[in-house]
Amino acid sequence: MSIDHLVPNRPKQKRSIERFEKILNTVEEMLIKDGLHALTIQEIARKAKMKRPSLYKLFPSTASIFYALSERHTDLINHVKTVNEHGENFFLYLHYESIHTGILTSVLKGHSNFSKEYFENRKTNEERYDQLFSKSEIYLKEILDKIKESDLLKNTIILILSDHGISVGEKFGERAYGAFCYDYTIRTFASYISPELKNKEIPNQVRHIDFMPTILDQLGLEIDKKFKSLDGKSLLPLIEGKKFTEKLAYIETGNPLDE
């Protein structure tokens, strides 16, 4: 898939703009009701009561639809800015999906875990991923710039997470992720941004489940004792340079090797 297929064709005429927004609203409803894997151009067109050629004129791929949805995130930041200005606390979760949908469309649907064509063209695989990742960098910069512009950095905790890594052909038998448990898929990055903490790179092993306890610890919020305790542990001692013992991290994979 070329990088052009990741970007929607934004219309200028009123009627086309209405169709553009209708498609995005339809996809949001489908995501809530049916989940990611139910999204196909054919199904989106059917539920939006639109012919596929008309949909393709606006969105050349499902990845381009997610790209357009991610652009709505700046509107949500404007909303929480208003909430913050009224002295209220807020929680905002933003999900960037274009890397995932790009890989789903160009790799998972086009190759198996044993497609020689895929594993013999590692350079092409790397270039494809680099294109997808470069778009995520642009998105993240736009979001952080918007947060800064909205004057939210001074009193907001920002957590940036990646759910997993990806294979570009390192091991025959895994075309993307979910088959093996090697470092290239299980090691991810995270950025924990807080005005109260100094910049610091953490080389220690930490886990996704540790971030919620960290946020609660920093905010001074206690877990209700009526509920089960959290699995993770606060990372504040590690961030502040205090004694910290690495915890075990459990990884599993459930993708059949023949799929």
N, C-alpha and C positions, 0 to 999 in steps of 0.2 A: 504494500500500500504506500503510495506517495504521500508526502507531507501535505499536499494540497487537499487530499481527501479527509484530512482531520479538521479542516476549517469550514464552517458553514458559509453559504452564499447569502449574505444579509440583504434582504429586499429594501426598496425605498418607497414603493407604492403602498398605499394604505391597505388595499385588499391582500396583497402578498404578505405584508407585515402581520396582518391578522391570522393568516394561515400559518406563518412562521411560529407565532406564539401559541396557536392552537396545537401544533405538533409538540411543542415543548411541554405544554400542560398535559397532553395525552400521555407522553412518556413518563412524566412524574407520577401520574395516576397508575400507570402500568407497573412502575418500579415498586410502588407501595403495595399494590394488590398481587402482582404476579412474580416480581423479582427480576433480577438482571438477565437471566438466561432465557426469559420469555421474550426478550426484545429482539425482534427482527424487523427489517424494513417492511416486509409484507404485512406483519401483524400490526405494526404502527400505522401503516396506511389504512388498514381495514378499520381500526378503532377510531382513527381520525376522520374516517369517511372521505378518503382522498385517494386518487390514483397514484400508483407508485412513481410514474414519470414526473408528476408534479412535485412529489416529495423529494425525489432525487435532485430536482432543480435547486432546491433549497439546502438539502442535506445530502452530500454525496456518499455518506456512510453513517453507520450508527455512532462511530467515534466522533464525527462532527456534531452530532446531536448532543453528546455529552460535553463537548467543548462549549457549545452554546449555553447549556445548562450551568456550567461552571461560571460563566460570565454573570449569571444572576447573583452570584455570591456577593458582589460589591453592594448590591441593593440590601442584602441582609446586614452587611456591616453598617450601612447607613441607618438601618432600623435599630441595631443595638447601640449605636452612637446616641440616638434619641433616648433610648432607655437609660443609658448611663448618665446623660445630662439631667434626667429626672431623679437621679440619686438611687436608682435601682440596680441590683446585681443582675448579671446575665450569664448564660452559657450558650455558646454558639458552636455547632459542629459543621464543618465544611468538608465535603468529600470530593476529591478529584479523581475522575474515573477514566480519563482518556487513555492513559497508558494501558490499563487493563482491557478496555474495549478494543484498543488498537491491536494488542497481542491476541485477543480472542478472535478478531476478524482475520488477521493476516497470518497467524501461526496456528492457534488451536483448531480452527476450522479448516485449515488448509494442509496440515501435516499431522502425522501420527508420531508417537514416541519412537518409531523405528523408520521414519522417512529418511532415506539416505540423502535425498536432495537437500534436506534441511541441515543435516550434520556436516555435509561436504561444502557448505557455503557459509562458514562462520563469519566471514567479513561482512557479508550481506546482512546476516542476523544482527551483528553489532551496529551496523549503520542504521538499520531499522529501529533498534532500541534507542540509539543516540538521538534520532529524530523525535521519537516519542518523548524522551526524557527532556529534550530541549524545550518542548512545549510546556512541560510541567514547571520548568524553571521560570519561564515567562509568566505563567499563571501565579506561581508563588510570589514572585516579585511584585506583581500587580496587587495581590492580596495584602502583602506586608506594607506596600506603599500606601494602600487605602487605609489600613489600620493606623499608620503613622499620620496620615493626612487628617484622620478623624480624631486625633489626639487621644488614642486609647492605649498607647504603649506605656504611659506613666502608671497605670493601675490595672493592667491586665496580664494574666498568665497565658502564654501562647505555647501550645504543644504541637509540634509537627512530627507526624509519624508515617512510616512506610510499613505496609502490612507484610511484605515478603520480597525477596529478591527474585532473580530470574536467570534461567539458563539461556545462553546464546549458542549452545552446542558443545559445552565442555564435556558432557558425559552422554554417550550413546544410550538411548532409552529414556531421556527426559528432554523434551523439546522446549519446555518453558518452566514449569514448576509443578509440584504436587506428586512427583514420582519418587524422588530421592531426598536425602537429607544432607546435602553438602553445603559448605559455607556460602556458596554463591546464591543460594535461595533462602537460607535460614538467617543469615546475618543481615540486619537492616540498620538504618540510621534513625536517629531521633534528635530533635532540637527542642530544648526546654528553655523558654525565654521568659524572664521575669525581671522587672526593674529592681528587685531587691537582691538579685544574685549577679556575681561577676561572671564574665565569660570564662569558660573552662572546658577543655576537651576531656572527656571521660573514656579511658581505654578499658575499664573494667567491664565484665559481663553484667548487663542489666536486662530486664525483661519488660514487655509491654504491661504486664500486670502490676509493675512497680510504680507506674506513673499516677494512677488514681490515689494510692496512699500518699504519694509525694505531694500532690496538689492539696489534699485534705490536711496534711501535716503543715504545709506552709501557710494555709489559711486558718489553722488552729481549730479545725472542725473534727469532732470526734464521731466515730461510728456508733450508731444506736446498738446497744448491747443486746437488744431483742433479736437482732439479725446475726447471721453467720459472719464470722470475721473474714476480712479480705485475704486473698491468697498472696498478694504482693506485699512488699515492704518499702517504706519510705526511703527515697534516695537522697534526702537532704543531708544526712551525715556525710555521704560520699561527696556530694557537691560542695559541702563546706570544708572538705579536707579532713574530716574526722575518721576514726577507725571504722572500717566497713568490711564485712565478710561477704564475698560473692555467694549468691544463692544458686541452687540448681535450676536449670531451665530444661523443660521437657518439650520435645518436638516429635510430631508424628506425621505420617503421610498416609493418605487413603486413596490415592488415585491409582486404579488398576493399570498395570504396565502396558496393556494391550490397547489402551484408549488414548 
